[in-house]
Amino acid sequence: MSELLESISALRQWRQQPGTVALVPTMGALHEGHLSLVRQAGELAERVVVSIFVNPTQFGPNEDYARYPRTLAADLEALADLSVDAVFVPSADEMYPDPPARVSLRVGDLGSILEGASRPGHFDGVCQVVAKLFNLVQPQVAVFGEKDAQQLAVIRQLIRDLNFPVEIVGAPIVRESDGLARSSRNAYLSTEERLAAPVLFRSLEQGIAAGSANGRVDPPAAVNQVMQTLVSEPLVEPEYAAVVNRDSFELVALATVGNVEYFNPPKGDLTLLVAARLGNTRLIDNRHWKVEQ
């Protein structure tokens, strides 16, 4: 039976117990993707703590903070069958007792492209709350999902720049049977939008095929194909398709509707990313593009 910790003081007391700790930071509305992170965390440390906190500092003024799904009872039930030692569920007032925060973090160039360009300040807020969680929990390892590929790259940069003694582990994307990446925001989709949503996954598959045709590596062809596939679905409003170098997250190619840009030659394996809207719901996805050396 996991301990429910609703305050920082309770978390600090729990942390005094012996044993290595793995942290799984979440915003709740847990699905199988989150649960796969928890299972992986259980293999990496003696104790597992899951945080459930809808972080206000990573939402823009016109984003979905107020309506973001909050399902604590269901989340706790989902975690009950897993090896979770503690669930940290602070309030916004507990985490930010004197808003606005007088000290904050600012992410550099990595936080200004793609998701950072679409959601200004988003990664600053992500790093702020993750740094607070690392300081409070003091884990030896933290597990994040690879679906949020740019977030994972930003967190790894945070670790390097601020010298947090935490190992960051990326866990594979968990998908529905039709390819749609599991996401808490999928709950926003109407029936028709849910039927259309797997086009994001198909666009990535077709993009990698186009970018790998005839044994070549052609990132502009890949992002162009992604956009062509997305615009073929009437319910989808494409935002961008991009190729980045997998290790550095350096931008290689970027496509928006009617425009393709090529920035840098690819270096090793790549990641192909996509963002699109279905009605009022914004979804992201990505695929690892393994480049034969």
Salt bridges, closest charged atoms under 4 A:
GLU32 OE2 - ARG39 NH1 2.50
GLU63 OE2 - ARG119 NE 2.62
ASP64 OD2 - ARG185 NE 3.01
ASP98 OD2 - ARG102 NH1 2.28
GLU115 OE1 - ARG282 NH1 2.61
ASP124 OD2 - ARG106 NH1 3.65
ASP148 OD1 - LYS147 NZ 3.84
GLU176 OE2 - ARG182 NE 2.73
ASP178 OD2 - ARG194 NH1 2.90
GLU205 OE2 - ARG287 NH1 1.81
ASP218 OD2 - ARG216 NE 3.30
GLU239 OE2 - ARG282 NH2 2.64
GLU250 OE1 - LYS267 NZ 3.52
ASP269 OD2 - HIS288 NE2 3.38
ASP269 OD2 - LYS290 NZ 3.75
ASP285 OD2 - ARG175 NH1 2.78
